[in-house]
Amino acid sequence: DGIRDIVARLVGSEMCIRDRANLERVLETFGNEAQKRWRSLAAAETPSEMAREAHSLVSSCRSFGLAAVADALADIEQRARQGRSASSDYLDELGNRLDDSLDALANWKPSG
């Protein structure tokens, strides 16, 4: 229900119903870009690379209603800017959360 409300507010429920193909393209584009950025973040060799990739994901995740993911990414960014990289376990957990969130967005159906 939360994802449905967020997406409806994001693009407008009437638009979702009238132009489902456009909504699907927007969500697919976001999902592809988020996965690409995530792979870059997970493969980052330095804290500065990690901070840059985390920063690129924070606002877009927040815009699509993935607040918990965005908050975790902001934490990664802040720590990386202090020279500390995130642990592989934390990255694995967050990567799974991001995947689940992207799946939920991709499978979202407008009401009505």
C-alpha positions as CSV (number, residue, x, y, z in Angstrom):
1,D,0.0,0.0,0.0
2,G,2.8,2.4,0.8
3,I,4.5,2.0,-2.6
4,R,1.1,2.5,-4.3
5,D,0.5,5.7,-2.5
6,I,4.0,7.0,-3.2
7,V,3.9,6.3,-6.9
8,A,0.3,7.7,-7.3
9,R,1.5,10.9,-5.7
10,L,4.7,10.9,-7.7
11,V,3.1,10.7,-11.1
12,G,-0.5,11.3,-10.5
13,S,-3.1,8.6,-10.3
14,E,-4.9,9.7,-13.5
15,M,-1.7,9.6,-15.5
16,C,-0.9,6.2,-14.1
17,I,-4.2,4.9,-15.5
18,R,-4.1,6.8,-18.8
19,D,-0.4,6.2,-19.6
20,R,0.7,3.0,-18.0
21,A,3.4,2.5,-20.6
22,N,5.1,5.7,-19.7
23,L,4.9,4.9,-16.0
24,E,6.5,1.5,-16.7
25,R,9.3,3.2,-18.7
26,V,10.0,5.6,-15.9
27,L,10.1,2.8,-13.3
28,E,12.2,0.6,-15.5
29,T,14.7,3.5,-16.2
30,F,15.0,4.2,-12.5
31,G,15.4,0.5,-11.7
32,N,18.1,0.0,-14.3
33,E,20.0,3.2,-13.3
34,A,19.7,2.3,-9.6
35,Q,21.1,-1.2,-10.2
36,K,24.0,0.2,-12.3
37,R,24.8,2.7,-9.6
38,W,24.5,0.1,-6.9
39,R,27.0,-2.2,-8.7
40,S,29.4,0.7,-8.9
41,L,29.0,1.4,-5.2
42,A,29.5,-2.2,-4.2
43,A,32.6,-2.4,-6.4
44,A,34.1,0.9,-5.2
45,E,37.7,0.5,-4.3
46,T,38.0,3.7,-2.3
47,P,35.8,5.5,0.2
48,S,35.6,8.5,-2.2
49,E,34.2,6.3,-5.0
50,M,31.8,4.8,-2.5
51,A,30.6,8.3,-1.4
52,R,30.1,9.5,-5.0
53,E,28.0,6.5,-5.9
54,A,26.0,6.6,-2.7
55,H,25.3,10.3,-3.2
56,S,24.1,9.6,-6.7
57,L,21.5,7.1,-5.4
58,V,20.2,9.0,-2.3
59,S,18.0,11.6,-3.9
60,S,16.6,9.3,-6.6
61,C,15.7,6.6,-4.1
62,R,14.1,9.2,-1.9
63,S,12.1,10.6,-4.9
64,F,10.7,7.1,-5.6
65,G,9.7,6.6,-2.0
66,L,12.5,4.3,-1.0
67,A,13.2,6.3,2.2
68,A,14.8,3.5,4.2
69,V,17.2,2.7,1.4
70,A,18.0,6.4,0.9
71,D,18.7,6.8,4.6
72,A,21.1,3.9,4.6
73,L,22.8,5.2,1.4
74,A,23.1,8.6,3.1
75,D,24.8,6.9,6.0
76,I,27.2,5.1,3.7
77,E,28.0,8.4,2.0
78,Q,28.6,10.2,5.3
79,R,30.9,7.4,6.6
80,A,32.7,7.2,3.3
81,R,33.4,11.0,3.3
82,Q,35.0,10.3,6.7
83,G,37.3,7.7,5.0
84,R,35.4,4.7,6.3
85,S,34.0,2.1,3.8
86,A,30.8,0.1,4.6
87,S,31.3,-3.5,5.5
88,S,30.5,-6.2,2.9
89,D,27.7,-7.6,5.1
90,Y,26.1,-4.2,5.4
91,L,26.3,-3.7,1.6
92,D,24.9,-7.2,1.0
93,E,21.9,-6.4,3.3
94,L,21.3,-3.0,1.7
95,G,21.6,-4.5,-1.8
96,N,18.9,-7.0,-1.0
97,R,16.7,-4.3,0.4
98,L,17.2,-2.2,-2.8
99,D,16.4,-5.2,-5.0
100,D,13.2,-5.9,-3.0
101,S,12.2,-2.3,-3.3
102,L,12.9,-2.1,-7.0
103,D,10.9,-5.3,-7.5
104,A,8.0,-3.8,-5.6
105,L,8.1,-0.7,-7.8
106,A,8.3,-2.8,-11.0
107,N,5.3,-4.8,-9.9
108,W,3.2,-1.9,-8.8
109,K,-0.3,-1.7,-10.3
110,P,-2.5,1.4,-10.2
111,S,-5.8,1.1,-8.4
112,G,-9.0,1.5,-10.3
